[in-house]
Amino acid sequence: MSTRVEITLSDPWDLVTACGAGPLAGTVRDRGPRGVLVELDAPIHYDGRAHLFAMCQPRHEGTAVSELLSGSNTPVSIGLIAASSVPSIEDGALRRLKGTGAIGSVKASTLLLG
């Protein structure tokens, strides 16, 4: 079963003002040693692009990736990614994709699929 998460955006201010803080529902599609890749249920339209994926990495040193999937809000750095297919977290492809940086939090979701 796929892990469902909720992402809440807090910064940058212009992104939150334009798109709202969330929560944004999504499904974890890949997990690596530094973070999780989430496919959002609905794209975030911002800066002329439709961002369908979010790479979430712990913001604080010592925070384990597994904590991102706990039931509590964990602070994260977020890379919103404009891509039409699921990128791989391991092959370095994420660095080549256009996206938008953000700050927020992530937690395991109680929202239904949708």
Secondary structure, DSSP 8 states (H G I E B T S, - for coil): ---EEEEEEEE-HHHHHHH----EEEEEEEEETTEEEEEEEEEEEETTEEEEEEEEEESSTT--GGGGGSSS-EEEEEEEE--SS---SSSSHHHHS-EEEEEEEEEE--S---
